[in-house]
Amino acid sequence: MYPLRWYYSTWFICLLFALWFLIIPLVIGIILVKKQERIIASFYEEFKLNTLVELEGYKKKLTR
């Protein structure tokens, strides 16, 4: 897993929402939140897959 880019960080998105009265930061913030959710979900899926692969490897070692 690798770190998120700076513009996907929560503090930056909060700053955009704080500037909601300028309209454009609000729209960009909503887009970044949706992308951030998708990226974090894919990280989680990758983590689950890697964990399952590791467990399968341990099972094979134990059954030998």
N, C-alpha and C positions, 0 to 999 in steps of 0.2 A: 504494500500500500504506500502511496506517495502523498505528500501534503497537498491540500487544495491551493489553488492560486489565490493571491491576495484579494481579488475582487469577489471571491466566494466566501470570504471570512464573515462571520456573523457581525462583528463590530462595523464593518464597512456597509453591510446591508442595513443595519440599524441606523447608521448615519444617513443613508439615502432616505429611509422612512422618516427620519426626523426633519428632513428638508421637503416633506410632502407638499407644502404649499407652492413649490416651484413646478409641480406636476411631473416634469420629466424624471427627476430622481425617484418619484413614486413608481412610475412605470418600469424603470430600470430595476428598482428594488424587487418588484413582483417577479420580473423575469429571472433575476438572479436567485431568488428563493426557490423557484420551481426547478431551475437547473441544479442548485445545490442539493435539493432533495433527491433528484435523479442520480447525481454523482455519489452521494452518501449511500443510497440504496444499492448502487452497483458495487461499491466498496464492500458493503455488508454481504452481498451475494457471493462476491469473490472470496471473502473471508470464510463463509460457510462452506464453499466448495473446497477450498484449501484444507479446511479442518477435516472434512469428510475424507479427502484423499489421504491425509496423514493418518487418520484412524484406520483406514483400510490397510495402509502400510504396516501399522502396528499389529493389526489382526493377522496379517500374513506372517509377520515375524514370530508371533506367538504360536501359530499353528504349525510351524516347521519342526 
